[in-house]
Amino acid sequence: MSFISEKIRRIKLSPSVAARAIIAELREQGRRVIDLTIGEPDFSTPKHICDAAKAAMDRGETKYPAAQGTPALRKAARVRLLLDTGVDYPVGQIIVSTGAKQVLFNGLAATLNDGDEVIIPAPFWVSYPDMVLVNGGVPVPVTTTPATGYKLTPEALEAAITPRTKWLMMNAPSNPTGAVYGKEEWEALAAVLRRHPHVWLMTDDIYARLGFLDTAAVHPLQVAPDLAPRTLVVNGVSKAYAMTGWRIGYGAGPDELIKAMAILQSQSTSGASSISQAAALEALSGPQDCVVEFAKIFRARRDVAVAELSKTPGLTVVVPEGAFYVFPDCNALLGKKTPDGKVIATDNDLTNYFLRDAGVAVIDGHAYGAPGTFRLSFAASEDDIRAGCAGIRAACEKLS
């Protein structure tokens, strides 16, 4: 009998973590690998943010912080949340955690009972289903397609809801597709949720500041503020401010939910790093030029990646409207053979072929609940994007 718990055996290692291990192993063998699996900005954290962390250390802010987050950071998050969602959350309804990932996890852990269902539009971020499973819930993937821009439709949402549905998890801009929802699309989804008051909404907004549309991003609570009493808003500083290693996320929601999450956090990790919170305070309340510049650079890289991949036989590309990923459909390549006679039966076979033949690392779409696709990150230099896409194109041209 295994010593490991049943709930841990339900889940798997993050595919992105596994990919990094393979890339490191190949590089140790002397192989040149262009890594386009990266789920983080390749920029350094802006200097004014790092300086704020150093100043906090010099002031002696190195003790245990409040479990729910420092008052100063929660006040700054309140201002940011008002700008992003239109909802003025009291500071007591805001929690700071060790990354947005912990906010998501704590929200599920604090609410799910065994058998509760969580609707997750697919393609999805790889961690969502496993977070649900480890907390006793049942992930309910709802497939989206390139025809709808990989967006959840109200009809598909309605069909997925059952009496056991607890949450709808939404991520926009999306990892891995870059999908962004407009005002009318949010209104249509909100109308479905109004018909089912037992279903709560969890919005993962971590890429919200990295949008490529010429119009301002729309948050569901801006068009449906009546849903705020059953919504958990999740965000953080990792992507927009190039602060992935600082591990700071924040969430806002109804008082009862945030209190439950704070209790859980007090008995697990306690408060997030005091130094990181000081840095995040500067990120949210200091100059925002860096966010604008990062988004501009990512948009230019997006255009390069889409243009290069669109030249590749067998790939269909939906133009991402945010985040820093492109998600080509590769179904037309499945069933073809490599130069050495191996059949490309799955997207995993294809991504392994790219790695072996072209030295280009991307992540198979099966990991994101979308077989027949793969994810390529353009959070890399333009030279690496061009070289990586050229390697993929050359590899695809060899298939027969």
C-alpha positions as CSV (number, residue, x, y, z in Angstrom):
1,M,0.0,0.0,0.0
2,S,1.4,3.4,-1.0
3,F,2.4,5.8,1.7
4,I,1.5,8.7,-0.6
5,S,-2.1,10.0,-0.2
6,E,-4.7,9.2,-2.8
7,K,-5.4,12.9,-3.5
8,I,-1.7,13.5,-4.3
9,R,-1.7,10.5,-6.6
10,R,-4.5,12.0,-8.6
11,I,-2.3,14.8,-9.8
12,K,0.8,15.1,-11.9
13,L,4.0,17.2,-12.2
14,S,3.4,20.5,-13.9
15,P,4.3,20.0,-17.7
16,S,6.2,23.3,-17.8
17,V,8.4,22.1,-14.8
18,A,8.9,18.8,-16.6
19,A,9.9,20.5,-19.8
20,R,12.5,22.7,-18.0
21,A,14.1,19.5,-16.6
22,I,14.4,17.9,-20.1
23,I,15.8,21.1,-21.6
24,A,18.4,21.4,-18.8
25,E,19.4,17.7,-19.4
26,L,19.8,18.3,-23.1
27,R,21.9,21.4,-22.6
28,E,24.1,19.5,-20.2
29,Q,24.7,17.0,-23.0
30,G,25.9,19.9,-25.2
31,R,22.8,20.3,-27.3
32,R,21.7,23.8,-28.3
33,V,18.0,24.2,-27.4
34,I,15.9,27.2,-28.1
35,D,13.5,27.3,-25.2
36,L,10.1,28.6,-26.2
37,T,8.3,27.0,-23.2
38,I,8.9,29.9,-20.9
39,G,5.9,31.1,-18.9
40,E,7.6,34.3,-17.5
41,P,8.8,37.6,-18.9
42,D,12.5,37.5,-19.9
43,F,13.0,41.1,-18.6
44,S,14.6,42.0,-15.3
45,T,12.4,43.4,-12.5
46,P,12.5,47.2,-13.0
47,K,15.1,49.0,-10.9
48,H,12.7,51.2,-8.8
49,I,10.9,48.0,-7.6
50,C,14.2,46.3,-6.6
51,D,15.3,49.5,-4.9
52,A,12.1,49.5,-2.8
53,A,12.9,45.9,-1.7
54,K,16.4,47.0,-0.6
55,A,15.1,50.0,1.2
56,A,12.6,47.7,3.1
57,M,15.5,45.5,4.2
58,D,17.5,48.5,5.3
59,R,14.5,49.6,7.4
60,G,14.4,46.2,9.1
61,E,11.2,45.0,7.5
62,T,12.3,41.4,7.8
63,K,10.0,40.1,10.4
64,Y,6.8,37.9,10.0
65,P,4.2,39.9,8.1
66,A,0.5,39.8,8.8
67,A,-0.9,36.5,7.4
68,Q,-3.4,38.3,5.2
69,G,-0.8,40.7,3.8
70,T,0.6,44.0,4.9
71,P,-2.0,46.8,5.2
72,A,0.0,49.0,2.8
73,L,0.1,46.4,0.0
74,R,-3.6,45.6,0.5
75,K,-4.4,49.3,0.2
76,A,-2.4,49.5,-3.0
77,A,-4.2,46.4,-4.3
78,R,-7.5,48.1,-3.5
79,V,-6.7,51.0,-5.7
80,R,-5.5,48.7,-8.5
81,L,-8.6,46.5,-8.2
82,L,-10.9,49.5,-8.4
83,L,-9.2,50.5,-11.7
84,D,-9.4,47.0,-13.1
85,T,-12.8,45.8,-12.0
86,G,-14.8,48.9,-11.0
87,V,-15.4,47.4,-7.5
88,D,-14.1,49.2,-4.4
89,Y,-13.2,46.4,-2.2
90,P,-12.6,47.1,1.6
91,V,-9.1,46.2,2.6
92,G,-10.5,43.4,4.8
93,Q,-11.8,41.7,1.6
94,I,-8.3,41.6,0.0
95,I,-5.7,38.9,0.7
96,V,-2.0,38.7,-0.3
97,S,-0.5,35.3,-1.0
98,T,2.7,33.7,-2.2
99,G,1.8,34.2,-5.9
100,A,-1.5,34.3,-7.7
101,K,-1.3,30.5,-7.8
102,Q,-1.7,30.3,-4.1
103,V,-4.7,32.6,-4.2
104,L,-6.4,30.3,-6.7
105,F,-5.5,27.2,-4.7
106,N,-6.7,28.7,-1.4
107,G,-9.9,29.8,-3.0
108,L,-10.6,26.2,-4.1
109,A,-9.4,24.7,-0.9
110,A,-11.6,26.9,1.2
111,T,-14.8,26.2,-0.8
112,L,-14.8,22.7,-2.4
113,N,-16.4,19.7,-0.9
114,D,-15.9,16.2,-2.4
115,G,-17.6,15.9,-5.7
116,D,-18.2,19.7,-6.3
117,E,-17.7,20.5,-9.9
118,V,-15.5,23.3,-11.4
119,I,-16.1,24.4,-15.0
120,I,-12.8,25.1,-16.8
121,P,-12.8,26.3,-20.4
122,A,-10.3,24.3,-22.4
123,P,-7.5,25.0,-23.5
124,F,-6.7,25.9,-19.9
125,W,-3.6,26.6,-17.8
126,V,-2.2,23.2,-16.8
127,S,-2.6,23.7,-13.0
128,Y,-6.3,24.4,-12.9
129,P,-7.6,20.8,-13.1
130,D,-5.0,19.4,-10.7
131,M,-5.8,22.2,-8.2
132,V,-9.4,21.1,-8.3
133,L,-8.6,17.4,-8.0
134,V,-6.3,17.8,-5.0
135,N,-9.0,19.7,-3.2
136,G,-11.6,17.0,-3.8
137,G,-13.4,18.6,-6.7
138,V,-14.3,17.4,-10.2
139,P,-12.8,19.5,-13.0
140,V,-15.3,19.9,-15.9
141,P,-13.4,21.0,-19.0
142,V,-15.5,22.7,-21.7
143,T,-13.9,22.6,-25.1
144,T,-13.5,25.9,-27.0
145,T,-12.4,26.0,-30.6
146,P,-10.4,28.3,-33.0
147,A,-13.8,29.2,-34.6
148,T,-14.8,31.1,-31.5
149,G,-11.3,32.4,-30.9
150,Y,-10.9,29.8,-28.1
151,K,-13.6,31.6,-26.0
152,L,-16.3,30.0,-23.9
153,T,-19.7,30.6,-25.4
154,P,-22.9,31.1,-23.2
155,E,-24.4,28.0,-24.8
156,A,-21.5,25.8,-23.8
157,L,-21.5,27.3,-20.3
158,E,-25.2,26.7,-19.9
159,A,-24.8,23.0,-21.0
160,A,-22.0,22.4,-18.5
161,I,-23.7,23.6,-15.4
162,T,-25.2,21.0,-13.0
163,P,-26.6,21.2,-9.5
164,R,-23.0,20.2,-8.3
165,T,-21.3,23.1,-10.1
166,K,-19.5,25.3,-7.6
167,W,-17.2,27.5,-9.7
168,L,-16.5,28.8,-13.2
169,M,-12.8,29.5,-13.6
170,M,-12.0,32.1,-16.2
171,N,-8.6,33.3,-17.4
172,A,-8.3,36.3,-19.7
173,P,-6.1,37.0,-21.4
174,S,-5.7,33.3,-21.5
175,N,-2.8,31.0,-21.0
176,P,-2.3,29.3,-23.4
177,T,-4.4,30.9,-26.2
178,G,-4.2,34.7,-25.5
179,A,-8.0,34.9,-25.8
180,V,-9.6,38.1,-24.6
181,Y,-13.3,38.7,-24.0
182,G,-15.2,41.8,-25.0
183,K,-18.1,43.6,-23.2
184,E,-20.8,41.8,-25.1
185,E,-19.1,38.4,-24.5
186,W,-18.9,39.0,-20.8
187,E,-22.5,40.2,-20.7
188,A,-23.7,37.0,-22.3
189,L,-21.8,34.8,-19.9
190,A,-23.0,36.9,-16.9
191,A,-26.6,36.3,-18.1
192,V,-26.1,32.6,-17.8
193,L,-24.5,32.9,-14.3
194,R,-27.5,35.0,-13.2
195,R,-29.8,32.0,-14.0
196,H,-27.6,29.8,-11.8
197,P,-27.0,31.7,-8.5
198,H,-25.2,28.6,-7.0
199,V,-22.3,29.0,-9.4
200,W,-19.5,31.3,-8.4
201,L,-17.0,33.0,-10.7
202,M,-13.2,32.9,-10.3
203,T,-11.3,35.3,-12.6
204,D,-7.6,34.8,-13.0
205,D,-6.5,38.2,-14.3
206,I,-2.7,37.7,-14.1
207,Y,-2.2,38.7,-17.7
208,A,-4.8,41.5,-17.7
209,R,-2.2,44.3,-18.1
210,L,-0.6,42.5,-21.1
211,G,-3.3,43.0,-23.7
212,F,-2.7,43.9,-27.4
213,L,-6.1,45.4,-28.3
214,D,-6.3,49.1,-29.0
215,T,-9.3,49.3,-26.6
216,A,-9.1,49.0,-22.8
217,A,-9.5,45.6,-21.3
218,V,-12.9,44.7,-20.0
219,H,-13.4,42.9,-16.7
220,P,-16.6,40.9,-16.1
221,L,-17.4,42.9,-12.9
222,Q,-17.3,46.1,-14.9
223,V,-20.3,44.8,-17.0
224,A,-21.9,42.7,-14.3
225,P,-21.1,44.3,-10.9
226,D,-24.0,42.3,-9.4
227,L,-21.8,39.2,-9.6
228,A,-19.2,40.6,-7.2
229,P,-20.8,38.9,-4.1
230,R,-20.0,35.6,-5.7
231,T,-16.7,36.4,-7.5
232,L,-13.1,35.8,-6.5
233,V,-10.8,38.2,-8.4
234,V,-7.2,36.9,-8.6
235,N,-4.2,38.9,-9.8
236,G,-0.5,39.5,-8.9
237,V,2.7,41.2,-10.0
238,S,4.5,38.3,-11.7
239,K,3.7,38.9,-15.3
240,A,3.0,42.6,-15.7
241,Y,6.1,43.7,-13.7
242,A,8.5,40.8,-14.5
243,M,8.4,39.7,-10.9
244,T,7.8,35.9,-11.1
245,G,10.4,35.0,-8.6
246,W,9.1,37.5,-6.0
247,R,6.0,35.3,-5.5
248,I,3.3,37.8,-4.8
249,G,-0.4,37.5,-5.7
250,Y,-3.5,39.0,-4.4
251,G,-7.2,38.2,-4.3
252,A,-10.4,40.0,-3.5
253,G,-13.9,38.7,-2.9
254,P,-16.8,38.4,-0.4
255,D,-15.8,38.8,3.3
256,E,-16.7,35.2,4.3
257,L,-14.6,33.7,1.5
258,I,-11.5,35.9,2.1
259,K,-11.7,35.2,5.9
260,A,-11.8,31.5,5.2
261,M,-8.8,31.8,2.8
262,A,-6.9,33.8,5.5
263,I,-7.5,31.1,8.1
264,L,-6.2,28.5,5.7
265,Q,-3.2,30.6,4.8
266,S,-2.4,31.3,8.5
267,Q,-2.1,27.5,9.0
268,S,-0.1,26.8,5.9
269,T,2.4,29.4,4.6
270,S,1.4,32.3,6.8
271,G,2.1,35.7,5.2
272,A,4.0,36.1,2.0
273,S,7.6,37.4,2.1
274,S,7.8,40.8,3.7
275,I,10.5,41.9,1.3
276,S,8.5,40.8,-1.7
277,Q,5.5,42.6,-0.4
278,A,7.5,45.9,-0.2
279,A,8.6,45.4,-3.8
280,A,5.0,44.7,-4.9
281,L,3.8,47.8,-3.1
282,E,6.2,49.9,-5.2
283,A,5.1,47.9,-8.3
284,L,1.4,48.7,-7.8
285,S,1.8,52.3,-6.6
286,G,4.9,53.5,-8.4
287,P,5.6,54.4,-12.0
288,Q,3.7,52.2,-14.5
289,D,5.8,53.0,-17.6
290,C,7.4,49.6,-17.4
291,V,4.1,47.8,-17.8
292,V,3.3,49.8,-20.9
293,E,6.7,49.1,-22.4
294,F,6.6,45.4,-21.6
295,A,3.2,45.1,-23.3
296,K,4.5,47.0,-26.4
297,I,7.5,44.7,-26.7
298,F,5.3,41.6,-26.3
299,R,2.9,42.8,-29.0
300,A,5.8,43.2,-31.4
301,R,7.1,39.7,-30.6
302,R,3.6,38.4,-31.0
303,D,3.5,39.8,-34.5
304,V,6.8,38.1,-35.3
305,A,5.7,34.7,-34.0
306,V,2.4,34.8,-35.7
307,A,3.9,35.9,-39.0
308,E,6.6,33.2,-38.9
309,L,4.3,30.3,-37.8
310,S,1.7,31.2,-40.4
311,K,4.2,30.3,-43.1
312,T,4.5,26.8,-41.7
313,P,2.7,24.1,-43.6
314,G,0.1,22.2,-41.5
315,L,-0.2,24.9,-38.7
316,T,-3.3,27.1,-38.2
317,V,-2.8,30.1,-36.0
318,V,-5.3,32.1,-34.1
319,V,-3.8,35.6,-33.3
320,P,-3.5,36.0,-29.5
321,E,-5.0,39.2,-28.1
322,G,-3.0,39.2,-24.9
323,A,-0.5,37.3,-22.6
324,F,2.7,36.0,-24.3
325,Y,1.8,32.7,-26.0
326,V,0.7,31.6,-29.4
327,F,-1.3,28.3,-29.7
328,P,-1.1,26.8,-33.2
329,D,-3.5,24.0,-34.2
330,C,-1.3,21.1,-35.7
331,N,-4.0,18.5,-36.4
332,A,-3.1,18.6,-40.1
333,L,0.3,17.2,-39.3
334,L,-0.8,14.2,-37.2
335,G,-0.4,11.0,-39.1
336,K,2.5,12.2,-41.1
337,K,6.0,10.6,-41.0
338,T,9.3,11.9,-40.0
339,P,12.4,11.5,-42.3
340,D,13.3,8.3,-40.3
341,G,9.8,6.8,-40.8
342,K,8.3,7.5,-37.3
343,V,4.6,8.4,-37.4
344,I,3.6,11.7,-35.7
345,A,0.5,10.3,-34.0
346,T,0.0,13.0,-31.3
347,D,0.9,16.5,-30.5
348,N,3.3,15.1,-28.0
349,D,5.1,13.2,-30.7
350,L,5.3,16.4,-32.7
351,T,6.8,18.5,-29.9
352,N,9.3,15.8,-29.2
353,Y,10.2,15.8,-32.9
354,F,10.7,19.6,-32.8
355,L,13.0,19.1,-29.8
356,R,14.9,16.3,-31.3
357,D,15.1,17.4,-35.0
358,A,15.2,21.2,-34.6
359,G,16.4,21.8,-31.0
360,V,13.2,23.9,-30.3
361,A,11.3,23.3,-27.1
362,V,7.5,24.0,-27.0
363,I,4.8,22.3,-24.9
364,D,2.2,19.9,-26.3
365,G,-1.4,21.0,-26.3
366,H,-2.6,17.8,-24.5
367,A,-1.2,19.3,-21.3
368,Y,-3.7,22.2,-21.8
369,G,-6.7,20.0,-22.5
370,A,-6.4,20.6,-26.2
371,P,-4.9,17.7,-28.1
372,G,-3.7,18.5,-31.6
373,T,-2.1,21.8,-30.6
374,F,1.0,23.2,-28.9
375,R,2.0,26.3,-27.0
376,L,4.9,28.5,-28.0
377,S,5.9,31.3,-25.7
378,F,7.1,34.6,-27.2
379,A,8.6,35.7,-23.8
380,A,12.0,35.3,-25.5
381,S,14.3,37.4,-27.6
382,E,13.1,38.2,-31.1
383,D,16.2,36.4,-32.5
384,D,15.2,33.2,-30.6
385,I,11.6,33.6,-31.7
386,R,12.6,33.8,-35.4
387,A,15.2,31.0,-35.1
388,G,12.7,28.8,-33.2
389,C,9.9,29.3,-35.6
390,A,12.3,28.8,-38.6
391,G,13.4,25.5,-37.0
392,I,9.7,24.4,-36.5
393,R,8.9,25.3,-40.1
394,A,11.9,23.3,-41.4
395,A,11.0,20.3,-39.3
396,C,7.4,20.4,-40.6
397,E,8.5,20.7,-44.2
398,K,10.4,17.4,-43.7
399,L,7.3,15.5,-42.8
400,S,5.6,13.4,-45.4
